[in-house]
Amino acid sequence: MNTRSRTCLGLVALLTAVLSACGSAGSGAGGGTVVGVDYPRSDTDFWNSYIKYTPEFAKELGLELKTTNSQNDVAKLTANAQTFISQGVKGVAMAPQDTAAIAPTLEQLAAKKIPVVTVDTRPDSGNVFMVVRADNRAYGEKACRFLGAKLGGKGKVVMLQGDLASINGRDRTEAFNDCMKSNYPGITVLGEATNWDGAVAAQKLQTDLTANPDIKGVYMQSSFALSGTLQVLKQKDLLVPPADPKHVFIVSNDGIPEELKNIAEGHIDATVSQPADLYAKYALQYLKAAIDGKAFNPGKTDHDSTIVQVRDGLLEDQLSAPLVTADGGTFDGVPSLKHDDKSLWGNKLS
């Protein structure tokens, strides 16, 4: 082969490689659009369930995933976003736990024209394509109504708060307190900040029960506190059936299988089922829609939820999150599903 032939073949090969690279920008080896998903943590059953569901729905939508785990650390989330940018992702789903500190990262992604969907949490400032979340104020309201009904509007309850740096912790706390003040002024609320830490929650509950042996209710803002709460009650001989006068009524948030099991056994009394499966499903659906150039408006959706405009330029799809109880009854006007209802995501996991 002469020099000219080798040169021509080399140019053809180079041009083919360049065209191939251009055609695959934002596409993975499998041909799917590449998106980044940052998992906020993997130390709770709820988030481990979300992690399990995410690749299943990505496959259904033809998306290829790049994943990271920020471990409840906004600095790690910022670094992970930079990693996604370098990987050429076309969109990012994240669940920032510090909703105030995430704004600069959102600005960086916006500058790169990479759409963002936030899951479970809503940024305090800055815009994203869509927030996929349940109405967290409704969580606090439902917990309040349940405990208010069970306690007959009198007594003391402990609220094991999440983190007030998070919109979720603030929404659940403010709604619970507002509801108690307006509807059950005879109930005293002992609010305890826990930073979503189960060990901290258990220690503070133990202290409260020692100082206030007449406590009759506990509101856990997430299942992170479940194990420690049950252990403390057992140590104090208070882990007794609901019919026992010593029973402390407990309502949680999440709807994980372990909560449903404990409701059936009479150890806790209720939870609000936060839809881990739907968070994964619709986060990715909205991310794909953003990449495809689609837009949405406030109003009812085709999946039993409502898109609301929380501020200019920011939409939130508020997914259904039902109260779950032992008998599926109605408590001070709030309906519930029975713990073994097959529609609950916590009953679908093997």
C-alpha positions as a Markdown table, in Angstrom:
| # | Residue | x | y | z |
|---|---|---|---|---|
| 1 | Met | 0.0 | 0.0 | 0.0 |
| 2 | Asn | 1.5 | 3.4 | -1.0 |
| 3 | Thr | 1.8 | 6.4 | 1.3 |
| 4 | Arg | -1.1 | 8.2 | -0.3 |
| 5 | Ser | -3.5 | 5.2 | 0.2 |
| 6 | Arg | -2.5 | 4.9 | 3.9 |
| 7 | Thr | -3.0 | 8.6 | 4.4 |
| 8 | Cys | -6.5 | 8.5 | 2.8 |
| 9 | Leu | -7.5 | 5.5 | 4.9 |
| 10 | Gly | -6.2 | 7.2 | 8.0 |
| 11 | Leu | -8.3 | 10.3 | 7.3 |
| 12 | Val | -11.4 | 8.1 | 6.7 |
| 13 | Ala | -10.8 | 6.3 | 10.0 |
| 14 | Leu | -10.4 | 9.6 | 11.8 |
| 15 | Leu | -13.5 | 11.1 | 10.3 |
| 16 | Thr | -15.5 | 8.0 | 11.3 |
| 17 | Ala | -14.3 | 8.2 | 14.9 |
| 18 | Val | -15.2 | 11.9 | 15.1 |
| 19 | Leu | -18.7 | 11.3 | 13.7 |
| 20 | Ser | -19.2 | 8.3 | 16.0 |
| 21 | Ala | -18.2 | 10.5 | 19.0 |
| 22 | Cys | -20.6 | 13.2 | 18.0 |
| 23 | Gly | -23.5 | 10.8 | 17.5 |
| 24 | Ser | -23.0 | 9.2 | 20.9 |
| 25 | Ala | -22.8 | 12.4 | 23.0 |
| 26 | Gly | -25.0 | 11.9 | 26.0 |
| 27 | Ser | -25.6 | 8.3 | 25.0 |
| 28 | Gly | -24.3 | 5.3 | 26.8 |
| 29 | Ala | -22.8 | 2.1 | 25.5 |
| 30 | Gly | -26.3 | 0.7 | 25.3 |
| 31 | Gly | -27.6 | 3.6 | 23.3 |
| 32 | Gly | -29.7 | 5.1 | 26.1 |
| 33 | Thr | -29.6 | 8.7 | 27.2 |
| 34 | Val | -27.2 | 9.0 | 30.1 |
| 35 | Val | -28.5 | 10.7 | 33.2 |
| 36 | Gly | -27.1 | 11.1 | 36.7 |
| 37 | Val | -28.8 | 10.1 | 39.9 |
| 38 | Asp | -27.4 | 11.1 | 43.2 |
| 39 | Tyr | -28.6 | 8.9 | 46.1 |
| 40 | Pro | -28.8 | 11.1 | 49.2 |
| 41 | Arg | -28.0 | 8.2 | 51.7 |
| 42 | Ser | -28.1 | 4.5 | 52.0 |
| 43 | Asp | -28.4 | 4.0 | 55.8 |
| 44 | Thr | -32.2 | 3.8 | 55.9 |
| 45 | Asp | -34.7 | 1.3 | 54.6 |
| 46 | Phe | -36.6 | 4.0 | 52.8 |
| 47 | Trp | -33.6 | 5.3 | 50.7 |
| 48 | Asn | -32.4 | 1.7 | 50.1 |
| 49 | Ser | -35.8 | 1.0 | 48.6 |
| 50 | Tyr | -35.5 | 4.1 | 46.4 |
| 51 | Ile | -32.1 | 2.9 | 45.3 |
| 52 | Lys | -33.6 | -0.5 | 44.4 |
| 53 | Tyr | -36.4 | 1.0 | 42.3 |
| 54 | Thr | -34.3 | 3.6 | 40.4 |
| 55 | Pro | -32.5 | 1.3 | 37.9 |
| 56 | Glu | -35.7 | -0.7 | 37.3 |
| 57 | Phe | -37.5 | 2.4 | 36.1 |
| 58 | Ala | -34.5 | 3.7 | 34.2 |
| 59 | Lys | -34.5 | 0.5 | 32.2 |
| 60 | Glu | -38.2 | 0.9 | 31.4 |
| 61 | Leu | -37.5 | 4.4 | 30.1 |
| 62 | Gly | -34.5 | 3.6 | 28.1 |
| 63 | Leu | -32.1 | 5.7 | 30.3 |
| 64 | Glu | -28.6 | 4.8 | 31.2 |
| 65 | Leu | -27.6 | 5.7 | 34.7 |
| 66 | Lys | -24.5 | 7.2 | 36.3 |
| 67 | Thr | -25.0 | 7.1 | 40.1 |
| 68 | Thr | -23.3 | 8.6 | 43.1 |
| 69 | Asn | -24.1 | 8.7 | 46.9 |
| 70 | Ser | -23.7 | 12.0 | 48.7 |
| 71 | Gln | -24.2 | 10.4 | 52.2 |
| 72 | Asn | -26.2 | 13.3 | 53.6 |
| 73 | Asp | -23.3 | 15.7 | 52.8 |
| 74 | Val | -23.9 | 18.7 | 50.6 |
| 75 | Ala | -20.2 | 19.0 | 49.9 |
| 76 | Lys | -20.2 | 15.5 | 48.5 |
| 77 | Leu | -23.3 | 16.3 | 46.5 |
| 78 | Thr | -21.5 | 19.3 | 45.0 |
| 79 | Ala | -18.5 | 17.1 | 44.0 |
| 80 | Asn | -20.8 | 14.5 | 42.6 |
| 81 | Ala | -22.5 | 17.1 | 40.4 |
| 82 | Gln | -19.1 | 18.0 | 39.0 |
| 83 | Thr | -18.5 | 14.3 | 38.3 |
| 84 | Phe | -21.8 | 14.1 | 36.4 |
| 85 | Ile | -20.9 | 17.1 | 34.3 |
| 86 | Ser | -17.6 | 15.5 | 33.4 |
| 87 | Gln | -19.4 | 12.4 | 32.4 |
| 88 | Gly | -21.6 | 14.3 | 30.0 |
| 89 | Val | -24.9 | 13.4 | 31.5 |
| 90 | Lys | -28.0 | 15.0 | 30.0 |
| 91 | Gly | -29.9 | 15.4 | 33.2 |
| 92 | Val | -29.6 | 15.0 | 37.0 |
| 93 | Ala | -31.9 | 13.7 | 39.7 |
| 94 | Met | -31.0 | 14.5 | 43.3 |
| 95 | Ala | -32.4 | 14.6 | 46.8 |
| 96 | Pro | -30.5 | 17.4 | 48.6 |
| 97 | Gln | -30.9 | 17.0 | 52.3 |
| 98 | Asp | -29.6 | 20.5 | 53.0 |
| 99 | Thr | -32.0 | 22.4 | 50.9 |
| 100 | Ala | -30.5 | 25.8 | 51.6 |
| 101 | Ala | -27.0 | 25.0 | 50.6 |
| 102 | Ile | -27.7 | 23.4 | 47.2 |
| 103 | Ala | -28.4 | 26.6 | 45.3 |
| 104 | Pro | -24.8 | 27.2 | 43.9 |
| 105 | Thr | -24.8 | 23.6 | 42.6 |
| 106 | Leu | -28.1 | 24.1 | 40.8 |
| 107 | Glu | -26.7 | 27.3 | 39.2 |
| 108 | Gln | -23.7 | 25.3 | 37.9 |
| 109 | Leu | -25.8 | 22.7 | 36.3 |
| 110 | Ala | -28.2 | 25.3 | 34.9 |
| 111 | Ala | -25.2 | 27.1 | 33.3 |
| 112 | Lys | -24.3 | 23.8 | 31.6 |
| 113 | Lys | -28.0 | 23.4 | 30.4 |
| 114 | Ile | -28.3 | 20.2 | 32.4 |
| 115 | Pro | -31.9 | 20.0 | 33.8 |
| 116 | Val | -32.4 | 18.9 | 37.4 |
| 117 | Val | -35.3 | 17.1 | 39.1 |
| 118 | Thr | -35.2 | 17.0 | 42.9 |
| 119 | Val | -36.7 | 14.1 | 44.7 |
| 120 | Asp | -38.3 | 14.2 | 48.2 |
| 121 | Thr | -36.9 | 17.7 | 48.9 |
| 122 | Arg | -37.3 | 21.2 | 47.4 |
| 123 | Pro | -34.5 | 23.7 | 47.2 |
| 124 | Asp | -35.0 | 26.8 | 49.3 |
| 125 | Ser | -33.8 | 28.9 | 46.4 |
| 126 | Gly | -33.0 | 28.3 | 42.7 |
| 127 | Asn | -35.0 | 26.6 | 40.1 |
| 128 | Val | -35.2 | 23.0 | 38.9 |
| 129 | Phe | -37.3 | 21.4 | 36.2 |
| 130 | Met | -39.6 | 19.6 | 38.6 |
| 131 | Val | -39.8 | 18.7 | 42.3 |
| 132 | Val | -41.1 | 15.2 | 42.9 |
| 133 | Arg | -42.3 | 15.1 | 46.4 |
| 134 | Ala | -45.3 | 14.4 | 48.6 |
| 135 | Asp | -47.0 | 17.2 | 50.6 |
| 136 | Asn | -44.8 | 17.2 | 53.7 |
| 137 | Arg | -47.1 | 19.6 | 55.5 |
| 138 | Ala | -49.8 | 16.9 | 55.1 |
| 139 | Tyr | -47.5 | 14.5 | 56.8 |
| 140 | Gly | -47.4 | 16.6 | 59.9 |
| 141 | Glu | -51.1 | 17.3 | 59.7 |
| 142 | Lys | -52.0 | 13.6 | 59.4 |
| 143 | Ala | -49.7 | 12.6 | 62.3 |
| 144 | Cys | -51.3 | 15.4 | 64.4 |
| 145 | Arg | -54.9 | 14.3 | 63.7 |
| 146 | Phe | -54.1 | 10.7 | 64.4 |
| 147 | Leu | -52.5 | 11.4 | 67.7 |
| 148 | Gly | -55.0 | 14.0 | 68.6 |
| 149 | Ala | -57.8 | 11.5 | 68.1 |
| 150 | Lys | -56.1 | 8.7 | 69.9 |
| 151 | Leu | -55.3 | 10.9 | 73.0 |
| 152 | Gly | -58.7 | 12.5 | 73.1 |
| 153 | Gly | -57.1 | 15.9 | 72.8 |
| 154 | Lys | -55.1 | 15.7 | 76.1 |
| 155 | Gly | -51.7 | 14.7 | 77.2 |
| 156 | Lys | -48.1 | 14.9 | 76.1 |
| 157 | Val | -46.4 | 13.8 | 72.9 |
| 158 | Val | -42.8 | 13.8 | 71.7 |
| 159 | Met | -42.0 | 14.9 | 68.2 |
| 160 | Leu | -38.7 | 13.5 | 67.0 |
| 161 | Gln | -37.9 | 16.1 | 64.3 |
| 162 | Gly | -35.7 | 15.5 | 61.3 |
| 163 | Asp | -33.4 | 18.3 | 60.4 |
| 164 | Leu | -34.6 | 21.9 | 60.2 |
| 165 | Ala | -32.0 | 22.7 | 57.6 |
| 166 | Ser | -34.3 | 20.5 | 55.3 |
| 167 | Ile | -37.6 | 21.7 | 53.9 |
| 168 | Asn | -39.0 | 18.3 | 54.9 |
| 169 | Gly | -38.1 | 18.7 | 58.6 |
| 170 | Arg | -39.4 | 22.3 | 58.6 |
| 171 | Asp | -42.7 | 21.4 | 56.8 |
| 172 | Arg | -43.5 | 18.4 | 59.1 |
| 173 | Thr | -42.5 | 20.3 | 62.2 |
| 174 | Glu | -44.5 | 23.4 | 61.4 |
| 175 | Ala | -47.6 | 21.6 | 60.3 |
| 176 | Phe | -47.6 | 19.3 | 63.3 |
| 177 | Asn | -47.2 | 22.2 | 65.7 |
| 178 | Asp | -49.8 | 24.4 | 63.9 |
| 179 | Cys | -52.3 | 21.6 | 63.9 |
| 180 | Met | -51.8 | 20.8 | 67.6 |
| 181 | Lys | -52.1 | 24.4 | 68.6 |
| 182 | Ser | -55.3 | 25.0 | 66.5 |
| 183 | Asn | -57.1 | 21.7 | 67.2 |
| 184 | Tyr | -55.7 | 20.1 | 70.4 |
| 185 | Pro | -54.6 | 22.9 | 72.7 |
| 186 | Gly | -54.8 | 20.3 | 75.6 |
| 187 | Ile | -51.8 | 18.4 | 74.1 |
| 188 | Thr | -48.3 | 19.5 | 75.0 |
| 189 | Val | -45.7 | 18.9 | 72.3 |
| 190 | Leu | -42.1 | 18.2 | 73.2 |
| 191 | Gly | -40.1 | 18.9 | 70.1 |
| 192 | Glu | -36.7 | 17.3 | 69.7 |
| 193 | Ala | -34.2 | 18.0 | 66.9 |
| 194 | Thr | -32.4 | 14.9 | 65.8 |
| 195 | Asn | -30.8 | 15.7 | 62.4 |
| 196 | Trp | -32.3 | 12.5 | 61.1 |
| 197 | Asp | -30.0 | 10.5 | 63.4 |
| 198 | Gly | -31.6 | 7.4 | 65.0 |
| 199 | Ala | -29.1 | 7.3 | 68.0 |
| 200 | Val | -29.8 | 11.0 | 68.8 |
| 201 | Ala | -33.6 | 10.4 | 68.6 |
| 202 | Ala | -33.4 | 7.4 | 71.0 |
| 203 | Gln | -31.3 | 9.3 | 73.5 |
| 204 | Lys | -33.7 | 12.3 | 73.5 |
| 205 | Leu | -36.8 | 10.1 | 73.7 |
| 206 | Gln | -35.3 | 8.3 | 76.7 |
| 207 | Thr | -34.6 | 11.6 | 78.4 |
| 208 | Asp | -38.1 | 12.9 | 77.8 |
| 209 | Leu | -39.8 | 9.7 | 79.0 |
| 210 | Thr | -37.7 | 9.8 | 82.2 |
| 211 | Ala | -38.6 | 13.4 | 82.9 |
| 212 | Asn | -42.2 | 13.0 | 81.7 |
| 213 | Pro | -43.5 | 9.5 | 82.5 |
| 214 | Asp | -47.0 | 10.6 | 81.4 |
| 215 | Ile | -46.0 | 10.9 | 77.7 |
| 216 | Lys | -48.6 | 9.1 | 75.6 |
| 217 | Gly | -47.6 | 9.8 | 72.0 |
| 218 | Val | -44.6 | 9.9 | 69.8 |
| 219 | Tyr | -44.4 | 11.4 | 66.3 |
| 220 | Met | -41.3 | 10.1 | 64.4 |
| 221 | Gln | -40.7 | 12.3 | 61.3 |
| 222 | Ser | -39.1 | 9.3 | 59.6 |
| 223 | Ser | -38.5 | 5.6 | 60.1 |
| 224 | Phe | -34.8 | 6.5 | 61.0 |
| 225 | Ala | -36.1 | 6.6 | 64.6 |
| 226 | Leu | -38.0 | 3.3 | 64.5 |
| 227 | Ser | -35.5 | 0.9 | 65.9 |
| 228 | Gly | -34.3 | 3.2 | 68.7 |
| 229 | Thr | -37.8 | 4.2 | 69.7 |
| 230 | Leu | -39.0 | 0.6 | 70.1 |
| 231 | Gln | -35.8 | -0.3 | 72.1 |
| 232 | Val | -36.4 | 2.6 | 74.5 |
| 233 | Leu | -40.1 | 1.7 | 75.0 |
| 234 | Lys | -39.1 | -1.9 | 75.6 |
| 235 | Gln | -36.5 | -0.9 | 78.2 |
| 236 | Lys | -39.2 | 1.2 | 80.0 |
| 237 | Asp | -41.8 | -1.6 | 79.8 |
| 238 | Leu | -43.9 | 0.5 | 77.6 |
| 239 | Leu | -43.9 | -1.7 | 74.4 |
| 240 | Val | -47.3 | -3.0 | 75.1 |
| 241 | Pro | -50.5 | -3.6 | 73.0 |
| 242 | Pro | -52.7 | -0.7 | 72.1 |
| 243 | Ala | -55.4 | -1.9 | 74.5 |
| 244 | Asp | -53.0 | -1.7 | 77.5 |
| 245 | Pro | -53.3 | 1.6 | 79.4 |
| 246 | Lys | -49.5 | 2.0 | 79.3 |
| 247 | His | -49.4 | 2.0 | 75.5 |
| 248 | Val | -47.7 | 4.9 | 73.9 |
| 249 | Phe | -49.2 | 5.8 | 70.6 |
| 250 | Ile | -46.7 | 6.1 | 67.8 |
| 251 | Val | -47.0 | 7.5 | 64.3 |
| 252 | Ser | -44.1 | 7.5 | 61.8 |
| 253 | Asn | -43.4 | 8.6 | 58.3 |
| 254 | Asp | -42.2 | 6.5 | 55.3 |
| 255 | Gly | -44.2 | 3.3 | 55.0 |
| 256 | Ile | -41.3 | 0.9 | 54.9 |
| 257 | Pro | -42.1 | -2.9 | 55.3 |
| 258 | Glu | -40.7 | -2.8 | 58.9 |
| 259 | Glu | -43.2 | -0.1 | 59.9 |
| 260 | Leu | -46.1 | -2.1 | 58.4 |
| 261 | Lys | -45.0 | -5.2 | 60.3 |
| 262 | Asn | -44.9 | -3.2 | 63.5 |
| 263 | Ile | -48.3 | -1.8 | 63.0 |
| 264 | Ala | -49.6 | -5.4 | 62.5 |
| 265 | Glu | -47.9 | -6.5 | 65.7 |
| 266 | Gly | -49.3 | -3.5 | 67.7 |
| 267 | His | -45.9 | -2.0 | 68.4 |
| 268 | Ile | -46.6 | 1.2 | 66.5 |
| 269 | Asp | -49.9 | 2.6 | 65.5 |
| 270 | Ala | -49.6 | 4.4 | 62.2 |
| 271 | Thr | -47.3 | 5.7 | 59.5 |
| 272 | Val | -47.6 | 8.0 | 56.5 |
| 273 | Ser | -46.5 | 6.1 | 53.4 |
| 274 | Gln | -44.0 | 8.1 | 51.5 |
| 275 | Pro | -43.9 | 6.6 | 48.0 |
| 276 | Ala | -40.3 | 5.4 | 47.4 |
| 277 | Asp | -41.3 | 3.6 | 44.2 |
| 278 | Leu | -43.2 | 6.6 | 42.7 |
| 279 | Tyr | -40.3 | 9.0 | 43.7 |
| 280 | Ala | -38.0 | 6.9 | 41.5 |
| 281 | Lys | -40.5 | 6.5 | 38.7 |
| 282 | Tyr | -41.6 | 10.1 | 38.3 |
| 283 | Ala | -38.2 | 11.6 | 38.9 |
| 284 | Leu | -36.8 | 9.7 | 35.9 |
| 285 | Gln | -40.0 | 10.4 | 33.8 |
| 286 | Tyr | -39.7 | 14.1 | 34.4 |
| 287 | Leu | -36.0 | 14.0 | 33.8 |
| 288 | Lys | -36.6 | 12.4 | 30.4 |
| 289 | Ala | -39.3 | 14.9 | 29.6 |
| 290 | Ala | -37.0 | 17.8 | 30.4 |
| 291 | Ile | -34.3 | 16.3 | 28.1 |
| 292 | Asp | -37.0 | 15.9 | 25.4 |
| 293 | Gly | -38.0 | 19.6 | 25.7 |
| 294 | Lys | -41.4 | 19.0 | 27.2 |
| 295 | Ala | -43.1 | 21.4 | 29.7 |
| 296 | Phe | -45.7 | 21.1 | 32.4 |
| 297 | Asn | -48.3 | 23.4 | 34.1 |
| 298 | Pro | -49.9 | 23.4 | 37.5 |
| 299 | Gly | -52.9 | 21.1 | 37.8 |
| 300 | Lys | -54.1 | 17.5 | 38.2 |
| 301 | Thr | -51.9 | 14.8 | 36.7 |
| 302 | Asp | -52.7 | 11.4 | 35.2 |
| 303 | His | -51.2 | 9.6 | 38.2 |
| 304 | Asp | -53.5 | 10.8 | 41.1 |
| 305 | Ser | -51.4 | 13.8 | 42.1 |
| 306 | Thr | -51.3 | 17.5 | 41.7 |
| 307 | Ile | -48.6 | 19.8 | 40.2 |
| 308 | Val | -48.5 | 23.0 | 42.2 |
| 309 | Gln | -46.4 | 26.1 | 41.6 |
| 310 | Val | -44.5 | 26.8 | 44.8 |
| 311 | Arg | -42.9 | 30.0 | 43.5 |
| 312 | Asp | -42.2 | 31.6 | 40.2 |
| 313 | Gly | -40.4 | 29.1 | 37.9 |
| 314 | Leu | -40.7 | 26.1 | 40.3 |
| 315 | Leu | -43.2 | 23.3 | 40.0 |
| 316 | Glu | -43.8 | 20.5 | 42.4 |
| 317 | Asp | -45.6 | 17.2 | 41.7 |
| 318 | Gln | -47.2 | 16.3 | 45.0 |
| 319 | Leu | -47.6 | 12.6 | 45.0 |
| 320 | Ser | -50.2 | 10.8 | 47.2 |
| 321 | Ala | -49.0 | 9.7 | 50.6 |
| 322 | Pro | -51.8 | 8.0 | 52.6 |
| 323 | Leu | -52.0 | 7.5 | 56.4 |
| 324 | Val | -51.7 | 3.8 | 57.2 |
| 325 | Thr | -53.1 | 2.3 | 60.4 |
| 326 | Ala | -54.0 | -1.1 | 61.9 |
| 327 | Asp | -57.7 | -1.0 | 61.0 |
| 328 | Gly | -57.9 | 1.4 | 58.0 |
| 329 | Gly | -60.2 | 3.7 | 59.9 |
| 330 | Thr | -60.8 | 7.5 | 59.8 |
| 331 | Phe | -59.2 | 9.6 | 62.5 |
| 332 | Asp | -60.6 | 13.1 | 63.1 |
| 333 | Gly | -61.5 | 13.3 | 59.4 |
| 334 | Val | -58.4 | 11.8 | 58.0 |
| 335 | Pro | -59.0 | 8.5 | 56.2 |
| 336 | Ser | -56.3 | 5.7 | 56.3 |
| 337 | Leu | -55.4 | 2.5 | 54.5 |
| 338 | Lys | -55.0 | -0.7 | 56.4 |
| 339 | His | -51.5 | -1.9 | 57.0 |
| 340 | Asp | -51.9 | -4.9 | 54.7 |
| 341 | Asp | -53.3 | -3.0 | 51.7 |
| 342 | Lys | -51.8 | -4.3 | 48.6 |
| 343 | Ser | -51.5 | -0.9 | 47.0 |
| 344 | Leu | -48.8 | 0.2 | 49.5 |
| 345 | Trp | -45.3 | 0.0 | 48.1 |
| 346 | Gly | -44.1 | -1.4 | 51.4 |
| 347 | Asn | -46.2 | -4.5 | 50.7 |
| 348 | Lys | -44.9 | -5.0 | 47.2 |
| 349 | Leu | -41.3 | -5.6 | 48.2 |
| 350 | Ser | -40.2 | -9.2 | 48.4 |
